[in-house]
Amino acid sequence: MKQHLKSLPPFLLLSILVMALVLNASNAFAQASRPVLEKFLPKVEAQFFASEATAYGAIQNDVPVAPILNGDEIIGYTFITSDFVGT
């Protein structure tokens, strides 16, 4: 295996190393950042999205969305695009 690495051009090895570092850093940043939605829920009442809404549920751990509730019933979901794509 080491013999194969020595035969690769230096720029290719450097490119592979840089790519690995960038991917690792972006993954760590994505996991460490808090959802943007978390900042806005306290500022916007649930009734803004649905007149019958009484509250928001907890932001989900796997996807940054929060259920909109009418009592215990989920009547919708809210999210902010910035949590999914760079905007």
N, C-alpha and C positions, 0 to 999 in steps of 0.2 A: 504494500500500500504506500509506504513512504517513497518508494522508487517512482511510483506514478506521480506523486505530488511534485517531486523534483523535476520531472519532465514538463510540467505545465509552465507556460510563460508567467513571469512575475506579475504582470498586470492582471491576468486572469485570477491568480490566487488572491491578489489584493481586492479585486472586484467581488469575489465570493465572500471574503471576510467582511467587507463593507456592507454587502447585502444582508449577511447574517446579523450584523450589529444593528442595522436599521430596522429589520423585521423584529428583532428582540426588543428594541427600545420602543417601537410603536405599540407592540403588544403590551408591554409593561405600562405604558402611558394610558392605554385604553382601559386596562384593569384598575388603575389607580385613580382615575378621574371619577368624580361624582356626576350623576346625571344632571343635565341642565334643568330638567323638569323639577328637580328637587328645589330649585331656587324660586320657581314660579308658582307652584301650588299654593303656598301660603298667601300669595298676592291676588289670586283669582278664585272667586267662589265657584263652587261646582255648578250652581244654578246658571252661570254664564253659558255653560255648554248644554244644559238640559233644565228646563224650568222645574221639573219634578225631582231634581237631584237634591239630596240632603247632605252629601259629603263625598270625599274621595277615599278610596281604600289605599293601602300601602303600595308604594312603588314596587313592582316585581323585581326580583333579584336577577333573573335571566334576561329580561328585556325591559328597558326603561319606560314602562307604561304604568299608568295608575288607573284602576277602575273608578268609574263614576257610579256612585251608589244612590239608591232610593231605599232608605232603611238598610236592610241586609241584602237587597237584590242589586246585582250589577246591571246597570242599564246602558253602559257604554264604557269607553276607555279614552283617556287623554294621553297625548305624547307631544314632544317637541322634536321637530325634524332634526335639529342640531345634534340630538343624541344618536342619530343614525348615520348622518352624512355631514361632511364639512360644509357649513353654510355661513 
